[in-house]
Amino acid sequence: MALSTGVTMGVLGAAEGAMRLTGLPDPGLYEGDRALVWWLRPHLDRTLTDPATGQAFAVHTSAEGFRGDSPPASGPWTLAVGCSTTFGWAVAQDDAWPAVLAKRLGEPVINGGTPGWSTAQGVRGLPVMLDRVAHNPPARVVLAFGVRDHQAAARPDSAARPTPWLLQTRWALLLGRAGSGGARAAAPGAGVPRVGAAEFGQNIAALVDLVARSGATPSVMVFPQPGSWPPDGYAEAARDHAGTAWLELPAFPRSDFFADDPIHLTPDGHAHFAEEVHSALFGAASHDRVDVREGVVGRSGPPEGQGDARDHE
């Protein structure tokens, strides 16, 4: 009996190894445990289509699993961390706000946005990101969270448990038994926030401390969404725990977001967001401004008032 079990496990293990070597079945965009924390797979090169908008967009990832290029081998650079709103869902890599901000700064801004991340995944996953770039760590880390934290789910992210090993195998993928990971969506009007306001503040404090201990300068914001946003308690909790790292952003108009996908910014919305982040970081008054959408150089004053101020994987 023991011999039979050993042979069976050996055959399954060999088949698992063969499937991994051949890349079958397709493991998707992510590596890690999709119940706890996940990262984009390195060396991705594929085209996705957003089911909400029908927009097709290319996804290329670096050796470290960042969207776009690897960080520079030397010199200063910024790491942007958040969910698909930072990743740039449904827009080209060069249109996502980290790339636009890089043009504004004149130095690399690396896109560490990971679709589906709340601050719970940020706390678990950012140390791995920083370890991957330990040879030349970022000078600044911009943290943009809130959208997935407030998302309604069947259970909070803090209640997630590791996915059993067997359900992480290629066999599970082949049989269609592996879950999609992350928080399970709740029925409309039901569920609990993936991360409540109080825990959101605590996670922000942990992220700020982690970034500071790495030697980088942290900056924190609640990512904008249209309508009545942010929800009660979230901005206050983030502001209280971020301290001097807090960035105050204006409300963003509904027109900055896709009509059929109100969570995600359009290319123009990303350009607007990058401009506001730059202004929050360095001040807007009395500086030459380059409009990266039109290539027009002008004088920038204080940001004008905006209209009303919502991740998809």
C-alpha positions in Angstrom: 0.0 0.0 0.0 2.8 2.4 0.9 4.6 1.5 -2.2 1.5 2.1 -4.3 1.0 5.5 -2.7 4.6 6.4 -3.2 4.5 5.5 -6.9 1.3 7.4 -7.4 2.7 10.5 -5.7 5.9 10.2 -7.8 3.9 10.0 -11.0 1.8 13.0 -10.0 4.9 14.9 -9.0 6.6 14.2 -12.3 3.5 15.3 -14.3 3.3 18.4 -12.2 6.9 19.2 -13.0 6.4 18.6 -16.7 3.3 20.9 -16.8 5.3 23.6 -15.1 8.2 23.3 -17.6 5.8 23.4 -20.5 3.7 26.2 -19.1 0.5 24.2 -19.3 -2.1 24.9 -18.4 -1.7 28.6 -18.6 -1.1 29.8 -15.0 -2.5 33.2 -15.7 -1.1 36.6 -14.7 -0.2 35.9 -11.1 2.1 34.0 -8.9 1.8 33.4 -5.2 -1.2 32.5 -3.1 -4.3 34.1 -4.5 -6.1 33.9 -1.1 -3.3 35.8 0.8 -1.0 37.7 -1.5 0.0 37.5 -5.2 2.3 39.3 -7.6 2.3 39.7 -11.3 4.3 36.9 -13.0 7.7 38.0 -14.4 8.3 38.2 -18.1 4.6 38.4 -19.1 3.9 39.3 -22.7 0.3 39.1 -23.6 -2.8 41.1 -24.6 -5.8 41.4 -22.4 -9.3 42.7 -23.0 -11.3 44.5 -20.3 -14.8 42.9 -20.4 -16.4 46.0 -19.1 -15.1 48.4 -21.8 -13.9 46.1 -24.5 -10.6 47.8 -24.4 -7.6 45.6 -25.5 -4.3 46.4 -23.8 -0.8 44.8 -23.7 0.8 43.6 -20.5 4.5 43.3 -20.4 6.3 42.6 -17.1 9.9 42.8 -16.0 12.1 40.2 -14.4 10.9 41.5 -11.0 7.2 41.2 -12.0 6.6 45.0 -12.5 4.5 46.2 -15.3 7.0 47.6 -17.9 10.6 48.1 -17.3 12.9 46.9 -14.5 14.2 49.6 -12.1 17.6 51.1 -13.1 20.8 49.4 -11.9 21.8 52.7 -10.3 20.5 56.1 -9.6 17.2 57.3 -8.0 13.8 56.0 -8.9 10.3 55.8 -7.5 8.1 52.8 -6.9 4.4 53.1 -7.3 2.3 50.6 -5.4 -1.4 49.9 -5.5 -4.1 47.9 -7.2 -5.2 47.8 -10.8 -5.9 51.6 -10.7 -2.1 52.0 -10.4 -1.3 49.1 -12.7 -3.4 50.9 -15.4 -6.2 48.4 -16.2 -7.5 48.9 -19.8 -4.8 51.4 -20.7 -1.5 51.1 -22.4 1.6 50.8 -20.2 2.9 54.2 -21.2 -0.5 55.8 -20.4 -0.7 54.5 -16.8 0.0 57.2 -14.2 3.4 55.9 -13.1 4.7 56.2 -16.6 3.2 59.6 -17.0 4.7 60.7 -13.7 8.1 59.4 -14.8 7.9 61.8 -17.8 7.0 64.6 -15.5 9.9 63.8 -13.1 12.5 63.0 -15.7 13.4 59.9 -13.8 12.0 56.3 -13.6 8.8 55.6 -11.9 8.3 51.8 -11.7 4.8 50.4 -11.8 4.3 48.0 -8.9 0.5 48.1 -9.2 -1.0 44.7 -8.7 -4.7 44.1 -9.6 -6.8 43.1 -6.7 -4.4 44.3 -3.9 -5.8 45.9 -0.8 -3.5 47.2 1.9 -3.7 43.7 3.4 -1.8 42.4 0.3 0.4 45.5 0.4 1.6 44.7 3.9 2.3 41.0 2.9 3.6 41.7 -0.6 5.6 44.9 -0.5 8.6 43.3 1.4 9.0 40.8 -1.5 9.0 43.7 -4.0 11.6 45.5 -2.1 13.7 42.4 -1.7 13.7 42.0 -5.5 15.3 45.5 -5.9 17.6 45.4 -2.9 20.6 46.1 -5.2 19.3 49.6 -5.9 16.2 50.3 -3.7 13.8 53.1 -4.6 14.3 56.6 -3.3 10.5 57.0 -2.9 7.6 54.7 -2.6 4.1 56.1 -3.5 1.3 54.1 -1.9 -2.1 54.5 -3.5 -4.8 52.3 -1.9 -8.4 52.3 -0.8 -10.4 51.0 -3.7 -10.0 47.3 -3.0 -10.0 47.9 0.8 -13.5 49.2 0.8 -14.7 46.6 -1.7 -17.5 44.4 -0.3 -16.6 40.7 0.1 -17.8 37.6 1.7 -15.2 37.8 4.3 -12.5 40.4 5.3 -9.0 39.9 4.0 -7.7 39.4 7.5 -9.8 36.2 7.7 -8.0 34.7 4.6 -6.2 31.4 5.1 -3.5 29.9 2.9 -4.7 28.0 -0.1 -4.1 24.2 0.4 -1.0 23.1 -1.6 -3.0 20.7 -3.8 -5.2 23.6 -5.0 -2.1 25.5 -6.1 -0.9 22.8 -8.4 -1.2 22.7 -12.2 -3.4 19.7 -11.6 -5.9 21.9 -9.8 -5.8 24.4 -12.6 -6.2 21.7 -15.2 -9.3 20.4 -13.4 -10.7 23.8 -12.8 -10.6 23.5 -9.1 -8.2 26.4 -8.2 -10.1 29.4 -7.0 -9.5 32.8 -8.5 -8.0 34.0 -5.3 -8.5 37.2 -3.4 -11.6 38.0 -1.5 -14.7 36.3 -2.6 -17.2 38.8 -4.0 -20.4 39.4 -2.1 -23.9 39.7 -3.4 -24.8 43.3 -4.2 -25.7 45.2 -1.1 -24.2 42.4 1.1 -20.9 41.5 2.5 -18.2 43.3 4.5 -15.4 45.6 3.5 -12.2 43.6 2.6 -10.4 46.0 5.0 -12.3 48.2 7.4 -11.4 51.8 8.1 -9.6 51.1 11.4 -7.5 48.3 9.9 -6.9 50.4 6.8 -5.2 53.0 9.0 -3.2 50.3 10.8 -2.1 48.8 7.4 -1.1 52.3 6.2 1.0 52.8 9.3 2.7 49.4 8.7 3.4 50.3 5.1 4.8 53.7 5.9 7.1 52.1 8.5 8.2 49.4 6.1 9.1 51.9 3.4 10.9 54.2 5.9 13.0 51.3 7.3 14.0 50.4 3.7 15.6 53.9 3.4 12.9 55.3 1.0 10.6 58.2 1.4 7.0 57.1 1.7 4.0 59.0 0.3 0.4 57.9 0.9 -2.9 58.7 -0.7 -6.4 57.3 -1.0 -6.9 56.6 -4.7 -9.7 58.7 -6.1 -13.0 57.4 -7.3 -16.1 59.3 -8.7 -19.1 60.1 -6.5 -19.1 60.2 -2.7 -15.5 59.1 -2.1 -13.7 58.2 0.1 -16.0 56.4 2.4 -16.4 57.6 5.9 -13.4 57.0 8.1 -10.9 55.8 5.4 -9.2 59.1 4.5 -9.2 60.1 8.2 -7.6 56.8 9.2 -5.0 57.0 6.4 -4.2 60.7 7.2 -3.8 60.0 10.9 -1.5 57.0 10.4 0.5 58.4 7.4 1.7 61.5 9.2 4.0 63.6 7.0 3.7 61.0 4.2 0.1 62.0 3.5 -0.8 63.4 0.1 -4.0 65.4 -0.2 -5.6 65.1 -3.6 -8.6 66.9 -5.0 -11.8 65.3 -6.2 -11.7 63.9 -9.7 -14.5 64.4 -12.3 -16.5 61.4 -13.5 -15.2 62.1 -17.0 -11.7 60.9 -15.9 -13.0 57.4 -15.5 -14.3 55.0 -18.2 -18.0 55.3 -18.8 -18.5 51.5 -18.6 -15.9 50.9 -15.9 -16.1 53.7 -13.3 -13.3 52.2 -11.1 -10.6 52.8 -13.7 -9.1 56.0 -15.1 -9.0 56.7 -18.8 -5.6 57.7 -20.4 -6.6 61.4 -19.8 -7.6 60.5 -16.2 -4.2 58.9 -15.6 -2.5 62.0 -17.0 -4.6 64.2 -14.7 -3.8 62.0 -11.7 0.0 62.0 -12.4 -0.1 65.8 -12.6 -2.0 66.0 -9.2 0.4 63.6 -7.6 3.4 65.6 -8.8 1.8 68.8 -7.5 1.1 67.1 -4.1 4.7 65.9 -3.9 6.5 69.0 -5.1 4.0 71.9 -5.2 2.4 73.3 -8.2 2.9 77.1 -8.0 5.6 78.8 -10.0 6.9 75.8 -11.9 7.0 75.1 -15.6 4.6 72.4 -16.4 4.7 70.1 -19.4 1.3 68.8 -20.5 2.4 65.2 -21.3 -0.9 64.6 -23.2 -0.4 67.5 -25.6 3.3 68.4 -25.3 2.4 72.0 -24.3 4.7 73.8 -21.9 3.0 76.4 -19.7 3.0 77.9 -16.3 1.2 76.0 -13.6 -0.7 77.6 -10.8 -2.7 76.0 -8.0 -4.8 73.1 -9.2 -8.2 74.3 -10.4 -11.3 73.0 -8.6 -12.5 69.7 -9.8 -15.9 68.2 -10.2 -17.2 65.2 -8.3 -14.9 62.9 -7.2 -14.2 54.1 -7.9 -10.6 47.5 -9.6 -11.1 45.1 -11.9 -8.7 42.2 -12.7 
